[in-house]
């Protein structure tokens, strides 16, 4: 043991030894002793296994070996690798001394329950959990398929008052079981941390929180954060990871447009009520165009259009709503996987994503996993469904009468995300959740009518075939005002031949057809706000949550931000609001 302590002390930076207390040294040495573990990843069906451990000189040994290889070959390989490294040191020593020196040797053996494992045992059987690898005098405890973080990252931008949600993926573990400890550096640009020392033991870091999500305060502005996370699965644990933020915590924007709304959503809705959110969060692929910066949103500070900044606001906003179902539009693929999914997972929500064809953004639907389970998905591209699914044959025939309209309709990549959820508190009770973002052009009312015709027919088919009797919850950015044909079709079940939207894009694409809904009249749960989209040159109501009033009743509509809040920075988006749209939120009482 004394030899090990001496070797460990020799590895520590001299200035740290001089500045450290006995308690610090004990903790550091204890942690180094705990590092004497070897991680083995070995899965049935995979030809290879991996063996990883840390040598006493601080280097890492990572080996990829065949599962059906005899153990003896691996042990020899480890020994030879060590001999090779020791040989270089011996050669240097011989150059400084006279006479022959003995060749270095290292005995490597594997033991299980105190008995040596035979060299002929195959790797797949030899490397068992709890076995001990002897490398000379050093013993490594084998952890086979131990919980391991395969992804562990902190967000780039950190704002005071906004939740920091690390992006974590764990193998052989459960994120709900993992342990998290947050630290704040005691001085900006702490030199000891730059040297890679361990947190808080040397006085350069102070523990500031526990838990998967951390909200830095104004006192943290100007300081970096460090997260130590230990992967676990019940009582089993794996190697901890330490993450240091790339930059310091920055000041937040102050009061945001959603802060007052959070006062209405402090707690989750109580069963059988369900809280629903629909929100176009403004895709980064659109926010970062030159058109957006100079024409659409010239009033918005450039930094407030940056993705990292806006994501901080979006995550805080969504987390504060404590919703059960969240339908999002204009979701960048990377934002879904790297930002929204890790953040909302930490707040109890699972999600599914549907990307638009030939686009980098799409639709996302999240649901509270303690209340719902996802039974099935029935997503479609509306233009493809029109031409390929026989249930749309009558509509296709009518659209085909105008070649220009048909061509424009088929060029659109508009998708609809359809998720059938089951109530976990009352098994068998289902709801069909639809989420879409219709064609955007101001003169595209005729295209949107055809798209909605396809959507409703598809939804009727899904409900009848998969979830008979399930109510429809239809959310999205419909790009349609309350006087549009789309709104009339949903709320009154029919659009007459003479509706102005049929000729919205001019005589060439004009068509006249009677369009009928496959559903009884739907209700706009949040009524008809003055606007849900507010930019410099336009404001209007484009977003909706439609329900079947015979199955769901509106219990509470969360008030929208005041006009003064929306226009504090002229229009949206702004430093206090991450999108050009405003989220709609309501509590619905679902008849049990």
PyMOL commands that set and color helices and strands:
alter all, ss='L'
color gray80, all
select helices_A, chain A and resi 2-11+14-19+22-34+71-95+123-126+191-194+218-220+261-264+284-287+290-296+302-305+307-321+333-346+382-388+390-400+403-411+445-466+485-492+500-503+507-509+563-566
alter helices_A, ss='H'
color red, helices_A
select strands_A, chain A and resi 37-41+48-54+60-66+108-112+115-116+132-135+138-144+148-153+163-165+167-171+179-185+205-210+213-215+225-230+232-233+236-237+241-244+273-280+325-332+349-355+361-368+372-377+380-381+415-423+430-437+471-477+494-495+515-516+523-524+533-535+538-540+543-547+552-557+584-590
alter strands_A, ss='S'
color yellow, strands_A
deselect
rebuild
show_as cartoon
